[in-house]
Amino acid sequence: MADPLTGSAPSDERDEAGPSTLVTVNPEEPSSSPGRSSVRRQSSQPQVGPRSSYYTGPPGPGSAFGTAPAGVIGRDRPREVIRVERDYTLGELCQFHPTFPLELEGRIAPVQFGETINDLNEILIRAHDSRWAAFDNVLAVLTLWISPLVVGSKYNREMKDLRSVLGRVNKQLFNPAGLNVRDPAEAAFLFLEIEYF
């Protein structure tokens, strides 16, 4: 069966490069000799550490979900990473979806997770308020761009508040349960990552 993305037929052949190299054969591509199909090599190097991804269903049998916390936050790598997606129900307004991820069952209560997400969403809504943005811009122009240096902008103050709330929630709620919520600014507010130790 052909791969829908590359159009190549996967081959079961392994070459002398070892088991980490996958050889795919594509009979439609031109090759150096007539009548022969081209060979493309794709390296399948092992992944270093966990990587967040979109939800694809329940966790597999080899996952760390549902196990006791292991490792030290800040020293060891997380065993899994959970991604909380953006919520676009209000358009492009930056907020996160408050649905409780099943992977967190047994670590924190759904109510605690919902309250945390609601707190973060409230801060993000205040930070992206268009009236405050207009006020900050008018004030900056009237003061020859000195006011942002003196008082800062509403957005920067709210982002500082967001980081302090994340630090407090991590310290009081998530870290004792073997979880760590990362700053969503690291992912350009596209999603919120929760590290699972």
PEDAQUI-V886402 format. One record per residue. RES is the residue in three letters. OMEGA is omega in degrees with one decimal (NA if undefined). Layout:
BEGIN
RES;OMEGA / RES;OMEGA
END
This chain:
BEGIN
MET;-176.9 / ALA;176.3 / ASP;-176.0 / PRO;-178.8 / LEU;-176.4 / THR;-178.2 / GLY;-178.1 / SER;176.7 / ALA;-179.0 / PRO;179.8 / SER;177.1 / ASP;-178.0 / GLU;171.1 / ARG;-179.8 / ASP;-175.6 / GLU;179.7 / ALA;176.4 / GLY;-174.7 / PRO;-178.5 / SER;179.5 / THR;178.8 / LEU;-180.0 / VAL;175.6 / THR;-178.0 / VAL;178.7 / ASN;-176.9 / PRO;-178.2 / GLU;-178.0 / GLU;177.6 / PRO;178.5 / SER;-176.1 / SER;179.5 / SER;-177.8 / PRO;178.2 / GLY;180.0 / ARG;177.1 / SER;-179.1 / SER;179.7 / VAL;179.3 / ARG;-179.9 / ARG;176.3 / GLN;179.7 / SER;176.8 / SER;-178.9 / GLN;178.1 / PRO;-179.2 / GLN;179.4 / VAL;178.3 / GLY;-179.5 / PRO;180.0 / ARG;179.2 / SER;179.4 / SER;178.7 / TYR;-178.2 / TYR;-179.6 / THR;180.0 / GLY;-178.6 / PRO;-178.8 / PRO;-179.3 / GLY;-177.3 / PRO;-179.2 / GLY;-176.6 / SER;-178.2 / ALA;-177.2 / PHE;-179.7 / GLY;179.5 / THR;179.1 / ALA;178.3 / PRO;177.9 / ALA;179.4 / GLY;-179.2 / VAL;-179.8 / ILE;-178.9 / GLY;178.6 / ARG;-177.5 / ASP;174.9 / ARG;177.0 / PRO;179.1 / ARG;178.4 / GLU;175.3 / VAL;-179.1 / ILE;-179.0 / ARG;174.1 / VAL;-172.9 / GLU;173.7 / ARG;177.5 / ASP;-176.6 / TYR;-178.9 / THR;177.4 / LEU;-179.8 / GLY;-176.0 / GLU;178.4 / LEU;-175.7 / CYS;174.2 / GLN;-176.9 / PHE;-176.1 / HIS;-175.0 / PRO;-179.9 / THR;-178.2 / PHE;176.8 / PRO;-178.5 / LEU;179.4 / GLU;-178.9 / LEU;-179.8 / GLU;179.9 / GLY;179.2 / ARG;176.7 / ILE;-179.7 / ALA;177.8 / PRO;179.7 / VAL;179.0 / GLN;178.0 / PHE;-179.9 / GLY;178.1 / GLU;179.0 / THR;-179.5 / ILE;178.1 / ASN;177.0 / ASP;179.2 / LEU;179.9 / ASN;178.2 / GLU;178.8 / ILE;-179.6 / LEU;177.6 / ILE;177.3 / ARG;-177.8 / ALA;-176.9 / HIS;178.8 / ASP;-175.5 / SER;178.8 / ARG;178.5 / TRP;178.6 / ALA;178.3 / ALA;178.7 / PHE;179.2 / ASP;-179.1 / ASN;178.7 / VAL;178.6 / LEU;179.3 / ALA;180.0 / VAL;-178.7 / LEU;-179.6 / THR;-179.8 / LEU;176.4 / TRP;175.7 / ILE;-177.0 / SER;177.0 / PRO;178.3 / LEU;-175.9 / VAL;-174.5 / VAL;-177.2 / GLY;179.5 / SER;177.4 / LYS;-179.8 / TYR;180.0 / ASN;177.5 / ARG;179.0 / GLU;177.7 / MET;175.1 / LYS;176.6 / ASP;178.4 / LEU;179.6 / ARG;178.6 / SER;176.5 / VAL;177.3 / LEU;178.2 / GLY;179.5 / ARG;-178.7 / VAL;177.2 / ASN;-176.1 / LYS;-174.5 / GLN;-169.7 / LEU;-170.9 / PHE;-177.9 / ASN;176.4 / PRO;178.9 / ALA;180.0 / GLY;179.9 / LEU;176.6 / ASN;178.5 / VAL;-179.6 / ARG;178.5 / ASP;-178.3 / PRO;177.2 / ALA;178.2 / GLU;178.8 / ALA;179.1 / ALA;178.1 / PHE;176.5 / LEU;177.1 / PHE;179.3 / LEU;-178.7 / GLU;175.1 / ILE;-179.5 / GLU;-176.0 / TYR;-178.6 / PHE;NA
END
